[in-house]
């Protein structure tokens, strides 16, 4: 008789492994991370790990996919809001807040070391698309409402806002003195000034 799988328990275990892998990648980089270290961090056996993820690359891709999913779900938080400019600035701020996890700088460096791999590059491209798809409609609404500049297309404004938030995350990853706490307000103000009509 086949064993019945509890979907909630299965997903909870998967998320524990993902969280442990994020910690290990952040501490050791991609090359230094081992499935044994991830198992130890997650307090699981190797059989459990391999039941969920065939390789450490698969768990890294799962971390990226989870981030993509969270960006997609963020759209529901903003639905129905009348203040398009406020939403745009909140999305920029959320990008900074996401970088506040102390593991994020190390994880970004770990991903940077394998971004040449086609699977990783594809996930990073998907992440960029999802983030830009989240912000573009709000940029369009803010332009129609006269809240932001109209001399650039919504696509160009969206690209520049993505560049600001992605560059912010990259800087946090390589410069210990450039902190989320110390620089978030400057990021948001830079976006506000860039958007000004």
Secondary structure, DSSP 8 states (H G I E B T S, - for coil): ------HHHHHHHHHHHHHHHHHHHHHHHHHH--HHHHHHHHT--HHHHHHH-SSHHHHHHHHHHHHHHHHHHHHHHHTT-S-HHHHHHHHHHHHHHHTTSTTHHHHHHHHHTTTTSHHHHHHHHHHHHHHHHHHHHHHHHHHHTTSS--SS-HHHHHHHHHHHHHHHHHHHHH-TTS-HHHHHHHHHHHHHHHH--
